[in-house]
Amino acid sequence: MTTVTVKPETHIKSKGLLARLRLNGNWLFVLPALVFFIGYQAYPILRVLWMSFTDLQYLSGDPANWVGLKNYINALKDPLLWQGLWRAGQFTLMFLPGTIILPLLLAILIDRVRNQRVATIYRVILLIPAVIPSTLVFVLWKWMYNFQIGPINHILVNILGLYTIRTAPQWLGGTSLTLPAIAIMEVWWGLGYHALFFLAGLASIPKELPEAARVDGANEWQLFWHVTLPRLQPIMAILVVLRFGSAMAVIDEYLILGGFNRATPTYTWTVFMYDQAFKSGLWRQGFAAAIGMIGAIVMMIVVAGLLWVFRSRD
C-alpha cells in the first residue's frame, strides 16, 4: 500500500485559497446591492452635483458650460428659495408631532390589548392606509376637502351647522388651511405604519420592568415617562429623522393639491426646483440642481442637530 504524504506548505496554501474563494463569494452576494447603489443613488447624486455647477438648459440644445458657483449665488439671492424653505419648515412642524405623538399613543393602547386575535385585527386595520397607492390617497383627500361636495364641509355646514355654504372653510386653493390640511392627510396616511415601529419597540421592553415599577408604587404616567419612553427613544430618533427628510422634500402632494402658483403656501423649495427644471423658460436644470443641493445641505444640517438631540446619554 502506497502512502501519500501532504506537505504542510500545500495544506496551508489550500486553506488560503479556500479563504479567498469564500471572500470572493461573499462579494458576489454584495455585488447586486453595490450595482444598485452606484447606479441609482451615487451616480444621480454626483450627476446633479455636476449639473449644479453648469448652465445646463435642456430646451436650448446648447452644451452645458461650467459656471462655478454662479447658480448657487443666484439661488441664495432669490427670495423664492427662502420662502420655499420656510414654507417647507412650517409644514414639517405641523407634520412631525402627529407622526410621533399619535402613533405612540395608538401603539400603547394596542399593546394593552390582551386578546391576541383582537390585537392582530387592530394591526391589520392600521396598515390599510399604508398600502393604498399614493395617487388614490391624494384623489380621495382632494375630494374630501372639496369646498362644495366634500364630506368634511358637508358635516360642518349641513350636520353641525357651524358654517354656511358661503363661509365654509376653503381647505385647498392656496389658503392658510392648505398646509395643515395636507399635514392631516400625511399623518393619517402613515399612522399605522409609524405605530408599528412603536409596537416593535414596546415588544422589546422586558415585562419585568413595568411590573417592578408598579410594585414600587409608580402610576401609569410615571411608568410611561420613566420606563417606556426612554426605551422608545431610539425608535423616536429614527422616525423623526426619516419623517423630517420626507416632510421637507414633499412635492407630489403640493403639485396635485396646490399647483405652481407662487403665492400659495404649497410653493415650497421643491416645487420651485421642479418649476425651474421642467416648467418655466428653457428648463434651467443647472439652476434647479443648485436649488436641490442647497435644500439637501440645509436638511443635512438639521438632521445632524436632531441626531445630537436624540443621542444616547447612557
N, C-alpha and C positions, 0 to 999 in steps of 0.2 A: 504494500500500500504506500502511495506517494503522499507525503505531507506537504501542503502549500503553506509557506510562511509569508505573512503580510508584514511588510516593513512598517515601522511606526510612522515614518515620514509620509508614506502613501495613505495611511489611515487619517492622519491629520489633514492632508490635502483634500481627501474626500469629504471630511467634515466641513472644511471651509467652503467647498463647492456647494454642498447642500445648504449651508447657511446663506450663501449668495443667491442660490435659486429661490429659497424661501423669501428672502428680502425682495428680490425682483418680482416674485409672485404677489407679494403684498402691494407693491407699486402698481401692478396690473389692476388690482381691485380699486385703487385710488384714482387711476387714470381717467375713468369716465367723469367723476366729480371734478377732477382738475381741468379737464377739457371744458366742461360746462362753466366752471368758474371763470376761466380765462376768456372763453368765447362770449359769454352772456353777461358777465359782470365786470371783469377787469378791463377788457378791451373797450366796451362802451364808455366806461368812466374816463379812460385815457383819451379816447376819441373826442369826447365832449370837452375835456380839458384842453386839448389841442385846438378845437374849434373856437374856444373862448378867447384865444389869442390871435384870431384871424378875422377878416372882414367878410366871411362867407355869407353870400346872399344867393340862395338856391335858384330863385327865378331869374336872376340876372344872367346866369350862364357864364359869368366870368370866373376865372380861377381864384381861389382864396389867397389872400396876401397876409403876411404876418404883420400885425399891428401892435403887438406887445400888450400893454396894459390899457390901451385906449378904450376897449369895451368895458372894462371894469370901472374906469374913471367915469365914463358916460353913464353907466348903470347906477353908480353910487350918487351921481348928481341928479338922477331922475327921481322926482318925488313919488312917482307911481311905485317904485320899488319899496320905498319905506312905508308908504301907505299899505301896500300889499302885505309886507311882513307884519305890520301892526294888526291888520285885519285877520291874518292867519293866527297871530298870537291870541287875539280875542277869542276866536273860535276854539283854539286849543284850551284856553282857560275855562270855557263853557263845557268842553267835551271831557276833559281828563277827570274831574271829580266824579262825574257819573260813571266813568269807566272803572273807577276804583271802589267807590262807596257802595253803590247799588249792587254790583256783583258780589262784593264781600258780604253784605247783609243777607243776600239771597243764598249764598253758599252756606252761611252759618245756619239759616233756617232749614235748608235741605239736609245738612249734616245732622240736625237734631231728629230727623225722621228715623224711627227705629225699624219700621217695616221696609225691608229691602225692595220689595216689588213696587211699593209706592214711591220710594226714593228713585228707583230706576225710571219710572214713568215721568217723574219730575225732570230728571236729567234729559230724557228724550225730548220732552216738550221744550226745554231750554235751548236745545240745539236746532230746533226748527228754523228760527230766523237766520242762523248762521249758514244753513245750506241753501237758502233762497238765492238765486242769481242776483247780482248787483243791479242789473238793468230793471229787473222786476221789482226790486225794492224801491228804486228811485221812482218808477212809474206809479207804484202803489201809494207812496207817501205824497207824491205830487198831486194825485187825485184826492187824498185825504186832506191836504192843505188847500184845496181849491176854494176860491173865495165864494163861489155861488153854489156849487153842488157838492162840496166836500163834506164828509160826515162830521168833522170837528166843528165847523161853523154851523152845521145843521143842529148839533146838540146845543151849542152856545146860544143860537138865535131862537130856534123853534121849541126846544125842550126846556132849557133852563131860563130862557128869556133874558139873558144878560146883555144882549146886543140886539140891534135891529139889522135888517139886511143891508142898510147903508153904513152902519157903524161897526159891522163885523170885522174882526182882525184880518188884515192882509198879510198872510204868513209869508208868501213869496213875493216876487216882483221888486226886490231891491229895497224893502223896508227895514226898519230896525229889528223886526222879528225874524228876518231871514236866517241869520246865523244861528240864533237859538233854535229855530225850527229844524235846521239841518243837524245841529248837535243832538237834539232829541232823537231824531231818526237814527243817527250813528250809535247812540247809546243803546237804543232798542235793538239794533241790528247785532251788536256784539255782546249783548247782555249775557246770554247763555254761554257763549264761548269764553268770556272772561270769568264767569262764575266757575267753570270747570277748572281753571287754574287754581282758584282758591279752594275748591273741593279737594283737589290733589294735595294742596298744602295742609289742609285740615286733617286729611287721612294720614299724613306723615307725623303728626303730633302724637306722642305716646299718650295713651288713655290714662296712665297713672298720674300725669301732671295735673290735669284739671281735677281729678278725684282727690289728689293730695291737697290742692288749693281749697277745695270745698271743705275738706276736713279741718283745715286751718282757719275756716271762717270766712273765706273770700266770697263776695257776692258775684252775680253774673257780670256786672260791669268791671270789677276788679279782675275777674277771671279773663275777660276779653282783653283788657288793657295790658295786663302784666304777663299773661301766659300765651294767649292765642296770637295777638297782634305782633309781638316780637318775632315769633317763629314764621309769620307770614311776610315779614319784611323783604326777604329775597324775591319772593313772587311779586310783591308790590313794586319793587325796583324794576323787575323785568317788564311788567305791564306798563309802568309809567314811561320807561324809555321807549318801548316799542310803539305805544299809542301816541306818545309825543311826536315821534317821527312821522307816523301815518297821518296825524291830525294836521301838522304843519305842511304836509305835502299833498293834502287833499286837492283834487282837481276835477274828477269826473262829476262829483255832486254839484260843484259850482257851475260847471258848463251846462249840465242838464237843468238845474233849478235856477240858475242865475244868468247865464249867458255872458256876453262880452261888453256889457255896459260898464264903463269905467267908474261911474258914480255909485254903483251898487256895492254893498258890503261883501259880495261874493267875488269881486275882482281883486283877488289876492295875488301874491307874487308868482304863484304857479300859473294862474290864468294869464298874468302879464307875460310870463315867459312863453306860454303856448301861443298867445296872441302875436307876439313878435316873430315866433318861429314859423307859424303856419297860417296866419290870418291876414296880417296887415303888411302893406308895402311889398317889398321884394323878398319876404321871408328872411329877415335878418337873423340867421341862425347862429352866427358868431356872437352877436349881442345877446341873444336868448341864452346861449350856453354860459355866458358870463353871469347872467342873472341866476341861472341854476346853480352855478358854483358858489356864488355869494350866499344864496339861500342855504346851500348844503353846509358851508362853513359856519353860518350862524347857528344852524341846528346842531352841529357837532360841538360847538362851544357850550350850548345849553345842555346837551346830553352829558358832557363832561361834568358840568355842575350838578346835574341830577345824580350821577353816579357817586359823586362826592357826598351828597346829602344822604343817600341811601347806603353808604359804605358800611361795612361790618365794624361794629365797635367792640367786639369781643376781644 
